[in-house]
Amino acid sequence: MHREAVRTAEASTYLVPLGRFLFAVIFLAAVPMHFTAPGIQYAASEGVPLAEILVPLSGVIALLGGLSVLLGYHARVGAVLLAVFLLPVTLVMHDFWSVADPMEAQLQQVMFMKNLAILGGALLVAYFGSGPFSLGDRRRGRA
């Protein structure tokens, strides 16, 4: 029984870096859009004030937070950055309660709930840190 528990623990060690990768990829994949005219125009059309400044700034925050979590380097700080990014984006860009078209409202509600789930993941990383196979572990001599 002991040998089986050790194998399970060893296998689960790889789940944390995989989880960090899957969590970070949604932010990193979206970063380029934050620096394009269509991306900025879309955000402005959704009511984002000062979109030409705030959208690229949010792209920098998403990039830094995403890389931080992905690499496990100051992942707690990176996760807080992603939470700071997610709060206004979720409330402004996915305000399903103010959408008249039922199909669009349903889509925005799904996007809102998706962002809440991602926010939950960010809070978990902010609390628990990067885990194994991270630059944070290497710096502490645990790699």
GROMACS elastic network, one bead per residue, 0.5 to 0.9 nm:
[ bonds ]
;  ai    aj funct       b0    kb
    1     4     6  0.52653   500
    1     5     6  0.64187   500
    1     6     6  0.88537   500
    2     5     6  0.51474   500
    2     6     6  0.63317   500
    2     7     6  0.87932   500
    3     6     6  0.51772   500
    3     7     6  0.63513   500
    3     8     6  0.87359   500
    4     7     6  0.51394   500
    4     8     6  0.61980   500
    4     9     6  0.86369   500
    5     8     6  0.50922   500
    5     9     6  0.61579   500
    5    10     6  0.85962   500
    6     9     6  0.50837   500
    6    10     6  0.61242   500
    6    11     6  0.85998   500
    7    10     6  0.50545   500
    7    11     6  0.61052   500
    7    12     6  0.85523   500
    8    11     6  0.51440   500
    8    12     6  0.61084   500
    8    13     6  0.86790   500
    9    12     6  0.51566   500
    9    13     6  0.63588   500
   10    13     6  0.52705   500
   10    14     6  0.74976   500
   11    14     6  0.58425   500
   11    15     6  0.73932   500
   12    15     6  0.50932   500
   12    16     6  0.73288   500
   13    16     6  0.60642   500
   13    17     6  0.78207   500
   13   131     6  0.84558   500
   13   132     6  0.66197   500
   13   133     6  0.84240   500
   14    17     6  0.58249   500
   14    18     6  0.63812   500
   14    19     6  0.86685   500
   14   132     6  0.78550   500
   14   133     6  0.80969   500
   15    18     6  0.50544   500
   15    19     6  0.59221   500
   15    20     6  0.85893   500
   16    20     6  0.61838   500
   16    21     6  0.86282   500
   16   130     6  0.78578   500
   16   131     6  0.64096   500
   16   132     6  0.68104   500
   16   133     6  0.82509   500
   17    21     6  0.61495   500
   17    22     6  0.86199   500
   17    70     6  0.76960   500
   17    71     6  0.85877   500
   17    72     6  0.83814   500
   17   130     6  0.79983   500
   17   131     6  0.74903   500
   17   132     6  0.68766   500
   17   133     6  0.63753   500
   17   134     6  0.75436   500
   18    21     6  0.50835   500
   18    22     6  0.62022   500
   18    23     6  0.84878   500
   19    22     6  0.51339   500
   19    23     6  0.59400   500
   19    24     6  0.84565   500
   19    70     6  0.89579   500
   20    23     6  0.50979   500
   20    24     6  0.59936   500
   20    25     6  0.84868   500
   20    69     6  0.61263   500
   20    70     6  0.53242   500
   20    71     6  0.81017   500
   20    72     6  0.79271   500
   20   125     6  0.85390   500
   20   130     6  0.76767   500
   21    24     6  0.52460   500
   21    25     6  0.60029   500
   21    66     6  0.89639   500
   21    69     6  0.78669   500
   21    70     6  0.52720   500
   21    71     6  0.83536   500
   22    25     6  0.54250   500
   22    26     6  0.73385   500
   22    70     6  0.84758   500
   23    26     6  0.64581   500
   23    27     6  0.78851   500
   23    66     6  0.81632   500
   23    69     6  0.81191   500
   23    70     6  0.78760   500
   23   118     6  0.76624   500
   23   121     6  0.75632   500
   23   122     6  0.83898   500
   24    27     6  0.55507   500
   24    28     6  0.62963   500
   24    29     6  0.86380   500
   24    65     6  0.80822   500
   24    67     6  0.70957   500
   24    68     6  0.86358   500
   24    69     6  0.63285   500
   24    70     6  0.56012   500
   25    28     6  0.50260   500
   25    29     6  0.57879   500
   25    30     6  0.84369   500
   25    66     6  0.72140   500
   25    70     6  0.79825   500
   26    29     6  0.54069   500
   26    30     6  0.64451   500
   26    31     6  0.89757   500
   26    66     6  0.83645   500
   27    30     6  0.53559   500
   27    31     6  0.64237   500
   27    59     6  0.86997   500
   27    62     6  0.56454   500
   27    63     6  0.69298   500
   27    65     6  0.82312   500
   27    66     6  0.57997   500
   27    67     6  0.89884   500
   27    82     6  0.83475   500
   28    31     6  0.52928   500
   28    32     6  0.81575   500
   28    59     6  0.89123   500
   28    62     6  0.67912   500
   28    63     6  0.58262   500
   28    64     6  0.89850   500
   28    65     6  0.89213   500
   28    66     6  0.58618   500
   28    67     6  0.75093   500
   29    32     6  0.72271   500
   29    33     6  0.85738   500
   30    33     6  0.57185   500
   30    34     6  0.72146   500
   30    59     6  0.79781   500
   30    62     6  0.82639   500
   30    63     6  0.88856   500
   31    34     6  0.55117   500
   31    35     6  0.75061   500
   31    56     6  0.86992   500
   31    58     6  0.85548   500
   31    59     6  0.51443   500
   31    60     6  0.76033   500
   31    62     6  0.65763   500
   31    63     6  0.62227   500
   32    35     6  0.56119   500
   32    36     6  0.70346   500
   32    39     6  0.88888   500
   32    59     6  0.74943   500
   33    36     6  0.53650   500
   33    37     6  0.83662   500
   33    38     6  0.77767   500
   33    39     6  0.52740   500
   33    40     6  0.80041   500
   33    56     6  0.88095   500
   33    59     6  0.79923   500
   34    37     6  0.83548   500
   34    38     6  0.88420   500
   34    39     6  0.56698   500
   34    40     6  0.65016   500
   34    55     6  0.54998   500
   34    56     6  0.50869   500
   34    57     6  0.81443   500
   34    58     6  0.72357   500
   34    59     6  0.50884   500
   34    60     6  0.84640   500
   35    38     6  0.87623   500
   35    39     6  0.69934   500
   35    40     6  0.72195   500
   35    52     6  0.89805   500
   35    55     6  0.74230   500
   35    56     6  0.54419   500
   35    59     6  0.72041   500
   36    39     6  0.52662   500
   36    40     6  0.62934   500
   36    41     6  0.85720   500
   36    56     6  0.85876   500
   37    40     6  0.51677   500
   37    41     6  0.59621   500
   37    42     6  0.84987   500
   37    52     6  0.85673   500
   38    42     6  0.59858   500
   38    43     6  0.86028   500
   39    42     6  0.51972   500
   39    43     6  0.63615   500
   39    44     6  0.86878   500
   39    55     6  0.79243   500
   40    43     6  0.52373   500
   40    44     6  0.62259   500
   40    45     6  0.86783   500
   40    51     6  0.58420   500
   40    52     6  0.59891   500
   40    53     6  0.88295   500
   40    54     6  0.87735   500
   40    55     6  0.60401   500
   40    56     6  0.79015   500
   41    44     6  0.50058   500
   41    45     6  0.61311   500
   41    46     6  0.86682   500
   41    51     6  0.75005   500
   41    52     6  0.81375   500
   42    45     6  0.50470   500
   42    46     6  0.63544   500
   42    47     6  0.89120   500
   42    48     6  0.89258   500
   42    51     6  0.89707   500
   43    46     6  0.50458   500
   43    47     6  0.65676   500
   43    48     6  0.54850   500
   43    49     6  0.85581   500
   43    51     6  0.63123   500
   43    55     6  0.73340   500
   43    93     6  0.73462   500
   44    47     6  0.51673   500
   44    49     6  0.66524   500
   44    50     6  0.76351   500
   44    51     6  0.53812   500
   44    52     6  0.81151   500
   44    55     6  0.89677   500
   45    48     6  0.72859   500
   46    92     6  0.72836   500
   46    93     6  0.60522   500
   46    94     6  0.87997   500
   47    51     6  0.84831   500
   47    92     6  0.70601   500
   47    93     6  0.77785   500
   48    51     6  0.54976   500
   48    54     6  0.79538   500
   48    55     6  0.83424   500
   48    89     6  0.88720   500
   48    92     6  0.69067   500
   48    93     6  0.78298   500
   49    52     6  0.85414   500
   49    53     6  0.87979   500
   49    54     6  0.76257   500
   50    53     6  0.55835   500
   50    54     6  0.59602   500
   50    55     6  0.81798   500
   51    55     6  0.52738   500
   51    56     6  0.80539   500
   52    55     6  0.60596   500
   52    56     6  0.69304   500
   52    57     6  0.89283   500
   53    56     6  0.58967   500
   53    57     6  0.62555   500
   53    58     6  0.87414   500
   54    58     6  0.59508   500
   54    59     6  0.85111   500
   55    58     6  0.50479   500
   55    59     6  0.62492   500
   55    60     6  0.88312   500
   56    60     6  0.63878   500
   56    61     6  0.87158   500
   57    60     6  0.51346   500
   57    61     6  0.63518   500
   57    62     6  0.86626   500
   58    62     6  0.60413   500
   58    63     6  0.84670   500
   58    85     6  0.63698   500
   59    62     6  0.50466   500
   59    63     6  0.60355   500
   59    64     6  0.85707   500
   59    85     6  0.89235   500
   60    63     6  0.50443   500
   60    64     6  0.60925   500
   60    65     6  0.83898   500
   61    64     6  0.52699   500
   61    65     6  0.58977   500
   61    66     6  0.81862   500
   61    78     6  0.86432   500
   61    81     6  0.62930   500
   61    82     6  0.70094   500
   61    84     6  0.85524   500
   61    85     6  0.67319   500
   62    65     6  0.51911   500
   62    66     6  0.56527   500
   62    67     6  0.83059   500
   62    78     6  0.87823   500
   62    81     6  0.74358   500
   62    82     6  0.61337   500
   62    85     6  0.68253   500
   63    66     6  0.51601   500
   63    67     6  0.60126   500
   63    68     6  0.83623   500
   64    67     6  0.53301   500
   64    68     6  0.59888   500
   64    69     6  0.86574   500
   64    78     6  0.66853   500
   64    81     6  0.78664   500
   64    82     6  0.86490   500
   65    68     6  0.50627   500
   65    69     6  0.62278   500
   65    70     6  0.84891   500
   65    75     6  0.77106   500
   65    77     6  0.75048   500
   65    79     6  0.60156   500
   65    80     6  0.77184   500
   65    81     6  0.54375   500
   65    82     6  0.54632   500
   65    85     6  0.89850   500
   66    69     6  0.53444   500
   66    70     6  0.59879   500
   66    71     6  0.85210   500
   66    75     6  0.88437   500
   66    78     6  0.67478   500
   66    79     6  0.78492   500
   66    81     6  0.87674   500
   66    82     6  0.72759   500
   67    71     6  0.59021   500
   67    72     6  0.80102   500
   67    73     6  0.80737   500
   67    75     6  0.85932   500
   67    78     6  0.77073   500
   68    71     6  0.54547   500
   68    72     6  0.56531   500
   68    73     6  0.50576   500
   68    74     6  0.60385   500
   68    75     6  0.50759   500
   68    76     6  0.82684   500
   68    77     6  0.77548   500
   68    78     6  0.50382   500
   68    79     6  0.77749   500
   69    73     6  0.67050   500
   69    74     6  0.74804   500
   69    76     6  0.75723   500
   69    77     6  0.85784   500
   69    78     6  0.57823   500
   69    79     6  0.64779   500
   69   125     6  0.78762   500
   69   129     6  0.87043   500
   69   130     6  0.68074   500
   69   134     6  0.89154   500
   70    73     6  0.79664   500
   70    75     6  0.78438   500
   70   130     6  0.85539   500
   70   134     6  0.82610   500
   71    74     6  0.86704   500
   71    75     6  0.76845   500
   71   130     6  0.82781   500
   71   133     6  0.84626   500
   71   134     6  0.57308   500
   71   135     6  0.60694   500
   71   136     6  0.82773   500
   72    76     6  0.85007   500
   72    78     6  0.88022   500
   72   129     6  0.78689   500
   72   131     6  0.75138   500
   72   132     6  0.84695   500
   72   133     6  0.76936   500
   72   135     6  0.52498   500
   72   136     6  0.56099   500
   72   137     6  0.78933   500
   73    76     6  0.84019   500
   73    77     6  0.87862   500
   73    78     6  0.81459   500
   73   130     6  0.75482   500
   73   134     6  0.66582   500
   73   135     6  0.50286   500
   73   137     6  0.85064   500
   73   139     6  0.89858   500
   74    77     6  0.54972   500
   74    78     6  0.63319   500
   74    79     6  0.87360   500
   74   129     6  0.79882   500
   74   130     6  0.77828   500
   74   135     6  0.82693   500
   74   136     6  0.64500   500
   75    79     6  0.59204   500
   75    80     6  0.85061   500
   75   125     6  0.69504   500
   75   126     6  0.70243   500
   75   129     6  0.58557   500
   75   130     6  0.54335   500
   75   134     6  0.89113   500
   75   136     6  0.78024   500
   76    79     6  0.50877   500
   76    80     6  0.63166   500
   76    81     6  0.86919   500
   76   122     6  0.85249   500
   76   123     6  0.86556   500
   76   124     6  0.89945   500
   76   125     6  0.59751   500
   76   127     6  0.68657   500
   76   128     6  0.77242   500
   76   129     6  0.52550   500
   76   130     6  0.71645   500
   77    80     6  0.51101   500
   77    81     6  0.62818   500
   77    82     6  0.87307   500
   77   126     6  0.68306   500
   77   129     6  0.89802   500
   78    82     6  0.62910   500
   78    83     6  0.86858   500
   78   122     6  0.86143   500
   78   125     6  0.87659   500
   78   126     6  0.78202   500
   79    83     6  0.61998   500
   79    84     6  0.86148   500
   79   119     6  0.89483   500
   79   121     6  0.84689   500
   79   123     6  0.67967   500
   79   124     6  0.83987   500
   79   125     6  0.59918   500
   79   126     6  0.52219   500
   79   127     6  0.89995   500
   79   129     6  0.86892   500
   80    84     6  0.61531   500
   80    85     6  0.85104   500
   80   122     6  0.68457   500
   80   123     6  0.72547   500
   80   125     6  0.85614   500
   80   126     6  0.60959   500
   81    84     6  0.50463   500
   81    85     6  0.61644   500
   81    86     6  0.86268   500
   81   122     6  0.88321   500
   82    86     6  0.60216   500
   82    87     6  0.87237   500
   82   119     6  0.78049   500
   82   122     6  0.66085   500
   83    87     6  0.62176   500
   83   118     6  0.85846   500
   83   119     6  0.57834   500
   83   120     6  0.86673   500
   83   122     6  0.60187   500
   83   123     6  0.72342   500
   84    87     6  0.56810   500
   84    88     6  0.74133   500
   85    88     6  0.64849   500
   85    89     6  0.65071   500
   85    90     6  0.87373   500
   86    89     6  0.51448   500
   86    90     6  0.57377   500
   86    91     6  0.84451   500
   86   115     6  0.68468   500
   86   116     6  0.82700   500
   86   118     6  0.82291   500
   86   119     6  0.66049   500
   87    90     6  0.53765   500
   87    91     6  0.63389   500
   87    92     6  0.86451   500
   87   115     6  0.84999   500
   87   116     6  0.86388   500
   87   119     6  0.79294   500
   88    91     6  0.51578   500
   88    92     6  0.58402   500
   88    93     6  0.79306   500
   89    92     6  0.53734   500
   89    93     6  0.53798   500
   89    94     6  0.73686   500
   89   115     6  0.86401   500
   90    93     6  0.56669   500
   90    94     6  0.53647   500
   90    95     6  0.74063   500
   90   111     6  0.80097   500
   90   112     6  0.57614   500
   90   113     6  0.87358   500
   90   115     6  0.62070   500
   90   116     6  0.77475   500
   91    94     6  0.58362   500
   91    95     6  0.56913   500
   91   112     6  0.77152   500
   92    95     6  0.58249   500
   93    96     6  0.87704   500
   93   108     6  0.82089   500
   93   112     6  0.84552   500
   94    97     6  0.86521   500
   94   105     6  0.87303   500
   94   107     6  0.87081   500
   94   109     6  0.67947   500
   94   110     6  0.86810   500
   94   111     6  0.63764   500
   94   112     6  0.53533   500
   95    98     6  0.58934   500
   95    99     6  0.71251   500
   95   105     6  0.82060   500
   95   108     6  0.66988   500
   95   109     6  0.75325   500
   95   112     6  0.74496   500
   96    99     6  0.53061   500
   96   100     6  0.86477   500
   96   104     6  0.78049   500
   96   106     6  0.70412   500
   96   107     6  0.78800   500
   96   109     6  0.51819   500
   96   110     6  0.87693   500
   96   111     6  0.88780   500
   96   112     6  0.75933   500
   97   100     6  0.83375   500
   97   105     6  0.70501   500
   97   108     6  0.87168   500
   97   109     6  0.80219   500
   98   105     6  0.78284   500
   99   102     6  0.74422   500
   99   104     6  0.68276   500
   99   105     6  0.51706   500
   99   106     6  0.89496   500
   99   108     6  0.82439   500
  100   103     6  0.88967   500
  100   104     6  0.77883   500
  100   105     6  0.68422   500
  101   104     6  0.53341   500
  101   105     6  0.59632   500
  101   106     6  0.86088   500
  102   106     6  0.60980   500
  102   107     6  0.86173   500
  103   106     6  0.51708   500
  103   107     6  0.63018   500
  103   108     6  0.86946   500
  104   107     6  0.50310   500
  104   108     6  0.61197   500
  104   109     6  0.85023   500
  105   108     6  0.51070   500
  105   109     6  0.60635   500
  105   110     6  0.86548   500
  106   109     6  0.50042   500
  106   110     6  0.62805   500
  106   111     6  0.86827   500
  107   110     6  0.51735   500
  107   111     6  0.63067   500
  107   112     6  0.85942   500
  108   112     6  0.59678   500
  108   113     6  0.85473   500
  109   113     6  0.61370   500
  109   114     6  0.84841   500
  110   113     6  0.51364   500
  110   114     6  0.60654   500
  110   115     6  0.86003   500
  111   115     6  0.61841   500
  111   116     6  0.86416   500
  112   115     6  0.51970   500
  112   116     6  0.63376   500
  112   117     6  0.88235   500
  113   117     6  0.62871   500
  113   118     6  0.86567   500
  114   117     6  0.51418   500
  114   118     6  0.62818   500
  114   119     6  0.85736   500
  115   119     6  0.59694   500
  115   120     6  0.85154   500
  116   120     6  0.62444   500
  116   121     6  0.87545   500
  117   120     6  0.50181   500
  117   121     6  0.64865   500
  117   122     6  0.88146   500
  118   122     6  0.62775   500
  118   123     6  0.86904   500
  119   123     6  0.62568   500
  119   124     6  0.86716   500
  120   123     6  0.51197   500
  120   124     6  0.63025   500
  120   125     6  0.88099   500
  121   124     6  0.50472   500
  121   125     6  0.63355   500
  121   126     6  0.85470   500
  122   125     6  0.51916   500
  122   126     6  0.60544   500
  122   127     6  0.86372   500
  123   127     6  0.61789   500
  123   128     6  0.85861   500
  124   127     6  0.51579   500
  124   128     6  0.59391   500
  124   129     6  0.77964   500
  125   128     6  0.51879   500
  125   130     6  0.64909   500
  125   131     6  0.88757   500
  126   129     6  0.57072   500
  126   130     6  0.84769   500
  128   131     6  0.74695   500
  129   136     6  0.88063   500
  130   133     6  0.82402   500
  130   134     6  0.63325   500
  130   135     6  0.85679   500
  130   136     6  0.70129   500
  130   137     6  0.79945   500
  131   134     6  0.66315   500
  131   136     6  0.81672   500
  131   137     6  0.72604   500
  132   135     6  0.88590   500
  132   136     6  0.85334   500
  132   137     6  0.63703   500
  132   142     6  0.80486   500
  132   143     6  0.74256   500
  133   136     6  0.83312   500
  133   137     6  0.66378   500
  133   138     6  0.77311   500
  133   142     6  0.86554   500
  133   143     6  0.63994   500
  134   137     6  0.52149   500
  134   138     6  0.64715   500
  134   139     6  0.88186   500
  134   143     6  0.76227   500
  135   139     6  0.62231   500
  135   140     6  0.86936   500
  135   143     6  0.82322   500
  136   139     6  0.52725   500
  136   140     6  0.64750   500
  136   141     6  0.87926   500
  136   142     6  0.86415   500
  136   143     6  0.88760   500
  137   140     6  0.51193   500
  137   141     6  0.61897   500
  137   143     6  0.55724   500
  138   142     6  0.55295   500
  139   142     6  0.75770   500
  139   143     6  0.81630   500
  140   143     6  0.80040   500
